[in-house]
Amino acid sequence: MSSQSPPKKNHSLGRRLLRHARNLLIICALLLGPNVVFFGLWSWPGQALPEVPAAQDVQQDAPGLSPQLAKSLALALRESRERVGLPSVSAAIAWDGQLQWAGATGYADIERGLPATPRSRYRTGSVAKPITAVAMMRLVDAGKLALDAPMSNYVDGLPAHLQPLTAKLLASHRAGVRHYTWIPAWWMGWHENYSTHQYDTVAAGLPMFVDDALRFEPGTGFRYSTFGYSLLSRELEGAAGQDFPSLLDTLVFQPAGMVDTAVDTAAPMPGRVAFYAGGGGLYTPSYPIDSSYKIAGGGMVTTPTDLVRLGLALLGDDLLSKTATRELWTPLALADGSMNPQNYALGWRVDDSVRLLGEDRPVPILHHGGTQPGAAAFFVLLPEHGIVVAVMSNSGKSSARAEAQEAAYALARIALAR
C-alpha cells in the first residue's frame, strides 16, 4: 500500500498562519520595542553606589537626647540603608509630645556628592493622601465642607456620574474612581504614573480620567485611587475658595510648622534630593516625572521631620477638633456592612500591628506608605504611646518602600523600649 502525502492545502494554511504571526510580532516590536527599551533603561540599575565617608555617615539632630539612645537610632538608620543598598534614608521620631531625633544617611545627590541631611526634601508618594485628608478635615471644622454633601455643591461643570460623589467617599477610596491604567509600569512613556506634562491647575489635570466610568456603585466597593484624590482636591478648592497649593499651605503646612513641605514641581527646588531607581547597592537616575496632576494623592515634597511635626499636631489636638480627628481615623465600611479590605479611614490606614511588640501585644497604629519614581516613604503614629515616626528614601524601588516601613518599625521599637 502506498503512503499518502498530507494535503497541500494544510501546508499552505500553516505557512500563512506562520507568516501572519511573524508579521504581527514585527509590528509589535516596531511599535512597542523602542518605548520599552528606551524607558526601561531609566529603571535599570547600572552603577555602583559610592561609599559613604565615615565623617558623614549619619547626620543627626538630637537635642537633649541621651547619647546612647541617639546612637541606637543612628545605627538602626544606617543598617536600613545598607540592608537594601539605598542612595539615602532619612528619618525622624517623636515621643512625649516633642521631636526627639532626626537623622539622614547616604547621598541626597550622588552626582554632586551631596550628603543627605535631616532637612533634605523627599517626594511623599502616597503619604500626600493623609496630608490632604487633614486639609479636608480642617475645612469640615471651619464649617466650609460637609463630608456627605455631593461634589456638585462645591464644583460646577463635572460629568453627571461624578456629581453625586462626596468627600467622604473619595477620601476613603469607596467612590469607584479608577486608579492608574492597566499599562505595565515599565512602559513608562504611556503609564500615567510617569506623566511629564505640566498642569497649571488641579482642574487642568482632571480630563485624564473624569470621563471614565466608575468601577462600581459608590459606597459598594473599595478601589484605591490616586485620581480619586485629585478629584477630592478640586472639591476642597471649591469649599475653601482657594487653589489647592494655597489651601495646603494655609490649612496644614503653616499651622503644623511644616517649614520644608511644598507642592512638588518639575523645576529645580532648594533642598530637594535627586531621585533614583535601583537598590542592592546599584542605582540609576530615576525617570523624570511631573506630579502636577496628582498633588493631593502623590505630588508633594517634605522631610521626615515635617511629617513628624504633623503627627504631633494631630495627637496633640492642635490642628483638628476631637470630633474631626476621630472621624479622620475611623475605618469606613462598605454598603453591605463589611469593612473595606485595607481598614482604610479618611486618608489613613488603621491597624493593630504585631511587628512592634510581638504577636501577644498588638499595637494600634495609624499609617500610610508611599512610593513613586525616585521615592519611598512610610509615616506611622502609635497614638497609645504618643510616638510618631517617618522614614523617607530617594529610591523608588519596591524594596525601598518595604525598607522604609521596616526602618520605621525599628525606630519605634527603640522608642518603646527606652
Residue pairs with C-beta under 8 A, 6 or more apart in sequence:
32 187
35 187
35 189
35 190
36 186
36 187
38 189
39 186
39 187
39 188
39 189
39 194
39 287
40 186
40 188
41 284
42 188
42 277
42 284
42 285
42 286
42 287
43 186
43 188
43 277
43 278
43 284
43 286
43 287
44 277
44 284
45 277
45 278
45 279
45 280
45 282
45 283
45 284
46 282
46 284
47 282
47 283
47 284
48 281
48 282
49 85
49 87
49 107
49 110
49 281
49 282
49 283
50 107
50 110
52 105
52 106
52 107
52 115
56 115
57 74
57 78
57 105
58 74
58 77
58 78
58 103
58 104
58 105
59 103
59 104
59 105
59 115
59 116
59 117
59 118
60 70
60 73
60 74
60 101
60 102
60 103
60 104
60 118
61 101
61 102
61 103
61 118
61 305
62 69
62 70
62 73
62 100
62 101
62 102
62 103
64 100
65 100
65 101
69 101
69 414
69 418
70 101
72 414
73 91
73 93
73 101
73 103
73 411
73 414
74 103
74 105
76 407
76 410
76 411
76 414
77 89
77 91
77 103
77 104
77 105
77 407
77 411
78 105
79 410
80 86
80 89
80 91
80 391
80 403
80 406
80 407
80 410
81 88
81 89
81 105
81 106
81 393
83 403
84 279
84 280
84 397
84 399
84 400
84 403
85 279
85 280
85 281
85 282
86 106
86 279
86 393
86 394
86 395
86 400
86 403
87 106
87 107
87 110
87 274
87 276
87 278
87 283
87 393
87 394
87 395
88 104
88 105
88 106
88 107
88 108
88 115
88 116
88 120
88 273
88 393
88 394
89 104
89 105
89 106
89 116
89 391
89 392
89 393
89 403
89 404
89 407
90 102
90 103
90 104
90 105
90 116
90 117
90 118
90 120
90 122
90 303
90 304
90 391
90 392
90 393
91 102
91 103
91 104
91 304
91 389
91 390
91 391
91 392
91 407
91 408
91 411
92 99
92 101
92 102
92 103
92 118
92 303
92 304
92 305
92 307
92 308
92 389
92 390
93 99
93 100
93 101
93 102
93 308
93 387
93 388
93 389
93 390
93 411
93 412
93 415
94 100
94 308
94 311
94 312
94 387
94 388
94 389
95 385
95 386
95 387
95 388
95 415
95 418
96 386
97 312
97 315
97 316
97 386
98 312
99 305
99 308
99 309
99 312
100 415
102 118
102 303
102 304
102 305
102 308
103 118
104 115
104 116
104 117
104 118
104 120
105 116
106 115
106 116
107 113
107 114
107 115
107 116
107 274
108 114
108 115
108 116
108 117
108 120
108 273
108 274
108 394
109 273
109 274
110 274
110 276
110 283
111 274
111 285
112 274
116 273
116 394
118 303
118 304
118 305
119 260
119 271
119 303
119 305
120 271
120 272
120 273
120 303
121 260
121 261
121 262
121 269
121 271
121 272
121 273
121 301
121 302
121 303
122 272
122 273
122 301
122 302
122 303
122 304
122 375
122 377
122 392
122 393
122 394
123 264
123 275
123 291
123 298
123 300
123 301
123 370
123 372
123 374
123 375
123 377
123 394
124 131
124 264
124 298
124 299
124 300
124 301
124 302
124 370
124 375
124 377
124 392
125 298
125 369
125 370
125 371
125 372
125 375
125 376
125 377
125 401
126 226
126 297
126 298
126 368
126 369
126 370
126 371
126 372
127 300
127 302
127 307
127 368
127 369
127 370
127 377
127 378
127 379
127 390
128 229
128 295
128 296
128 297
128 298
128 299
128 300
128 370
129 229
129 296
129 297
129 298
129 347
129 368
129 370
130 347
130 348
130 368
130 379
131 248
131 252
131 261
131 300
131 310
131 347
132 171
132 229
132 232
132 233
132 236
132 248
132 296
132 297
132 347
133 171
133 328
133 346
133 347
133 348
134 251
134 252
134 256
134 310
134 314
134 319
134 320
134 328
134 347
135 236
135 247
135 248
135 251
135 252
136 145
136 147
136 167
136 171
136 232
136 236
136 346
136 347
137 320
137 324
137 325
137 327
137 328
137 346
138 251
138 252
138 319
138 320
138 324
139 145
139 236
139 239
139 240
139 247
139 251
140 146
140 147
140 324
140 327
141 320
141 321
141 324
144 239
144 240
145 154
145 167
145 235
145 236
145 239
145 240
146 153
146 167
147 166
147 167
147 168
147 171
147 327
148 166
148 167
148 168
149 166
149 167
150 163
150 164
150 165
150 166
151 158
151 162
151 163
151 164
151 165
151 166
151 167
151 231
151 234
151 235
152 158
152 163
152 164
153 238
154 235
154 238
154 239
155 234
155 235
155 237
155 238
158 210
159 210
159 211
161 213
161 214
162 210
162 231
164 218
165 175
165 177
165 218
165 231
166 175
167 232
167 235
167 236
168 332
168 346
169 175
169 218
169 219
170 177
170 228
170 229
170 231
170 232
170 235
171 228
171 229
171 232
171 346
171 347
172 222
172 332
172 340
172 344
172 345
172 346
173 222
173 223
173 224
173 225
173 228
173 340
173 342
173 344
174 218
174 219
174 220
174 221
174 222
174 332
174 334
174 340
175 214
175 218
175 225
175 228
175 231
176 214
176 215
176 216
176 217
176 218
176 220
176 221
176 223
177 209
177 214
177 215
177 223
177 225
177 227
177 228
177 231
178 209
178 212
178 214
178 215
178 223
178 225
178 227
179 223
179 224
179 225
179 226
179 227
180 191
180 192
180 193
180 226
180 227
181 190
181 191
181 192
183 190
183 191
183 192
184 191
185 191
185 193
185 194
188 194
188 287
192 208
192 293
193 289
193 372
193 373
194 287
194 289
194 373
195 289
195 290
195 291
195 293
196 266
196 288
196 289
196 290
197 290
197 292
197 293
198 266
198 290
198 292
199 205
199 290
199 292
199 293
200 292
201 243
202 230
202 233
202 234
202 237
202 243
202 244
202 295
202 296
203 234
205 230
205 292
205 293
205 294
206 230
206 231
206 234
208 227
208 293
209 227
209 230
210 231
215 221
215 223
216 223
217 335
219 334
219 335
220 334
220 335
220 336
221 334
222 334
222 340
222 341
222 342
222 344
224 342
225 297
226 294
226 297
226 298
227 294
227 297
228 297
229 294
229 296
229 297
229 298
230 293
230 294
230 295
230 296
230 297
232 296
233 244
233 295
233 296
234 244
236 244
236 247
236 296
237 243
237 244
237 247
240 247
240 251
242 250
244 263
244 295
244 296
245 263
245 295
248 263
248 295
248 300
252 258
252 310
252 319
253 259
253 261
253 262
255 313
255 318
255 319
256 306
256 309
256 310
256 313
256 318
256 319
257 306
257 309
257 313
258 302
258 306
258 307
258 309
258 310
259 306
260 271
260 302
260 303
260 305
260 306
261 300
261 301
261 302
261 303
261 306
262 269
262 300
262 301
262 302
263 295
263 299
263 300
263 301
264 291
264 295
264 299
264 300
264 301
265 290
265 292
266 288
266 289
266 290
266 292
269 301
272 301
273 394
274 285
274 374
274 394
275 285
275 286
275 373
275 374
275 375
275 394
275 396
276 283
276 284
276 285
276 286
276 374
276 394
276 395
276 396
277 283
277 284
277 285
277 286
277 287
277 373
277 374
277 395
277 396
277 397
278 284
278 395
278 397
279 395
279 397
279 399
279 400
280 399
283 395
286 373
286 374
286 396
287 373
289 372
289 373
289 374
291 298
291 299
291 372
292 299
293 299
298 370
298 372
302 392
303 392
304 390
304 391
304 392
305 390
307 377
307 379
307 388
307 390
308 388
308 389
308 390
310 319
311 379
311 381
311 388
311 390
312 318
312 388
313 319
314 320
314 325
314 328
314 381
315 381
315 383
315 386
315 388
317 325
320 328
327 346
328 345
328 346
328 347
328 348
329 345
329 346
329 348
329 350
329 366
330 345
330 346
330 350
331 339
331 340
331 343
331 344
331 345
331 350
332 340
332 344
332 345
332 346
333 339
333 340
334 340
342 349
343 349
343 350
343 351
344 350
345 366
347 368
348 366
348 367
348 368
349 366
349 367
349 368
350 364
350 365
350 366
351 364
351 365
351 367
352 362
352 363
352 364
352 365
353 362
353 363
353 364
353 365
353 409
354 361
354 362
354 363
355 409
356 363
356 365
356 382
356 409
356 412
356 413
356 416
357 363
357 413
357 416
363 382
363 384
363 385
363 416
364 382
364 383
364 384
365 380
365 381
365 382
366 380
366 381
366 383
367 378
367 379
367 380
367 381
368 378
368 379
369 376
369 377
369 378
369 379
369 401
369 404
369 405
370 376
370 377
370 378
370 401
371 377
371 396
371 398
371 400
371 401
372 396
373 396
374 394
374 395
374 396
375 392
375 393
375 394
375 395
375 396
376 392
376 393
376 395
376 396
376 397
376 400
376 401
376 403
376 404
377 390
377 391
377 392
377 393
377 401
377 404
378 390
378 391
378 401
378 404
378 405
378 407
378 408
379 389
379 390
379 408
380 388
380 389
380 390
380 405
380 408
380 409
380 412
381 387
381 388
382 388
382 389
382 412
382 416
385 415
385 416
387 412
387 415
387 416
389 408
389 411
389 412
389 415
390 408
391 404
391 405
391 407
391 408
391 411
392 404
393 400
393 403
393 404
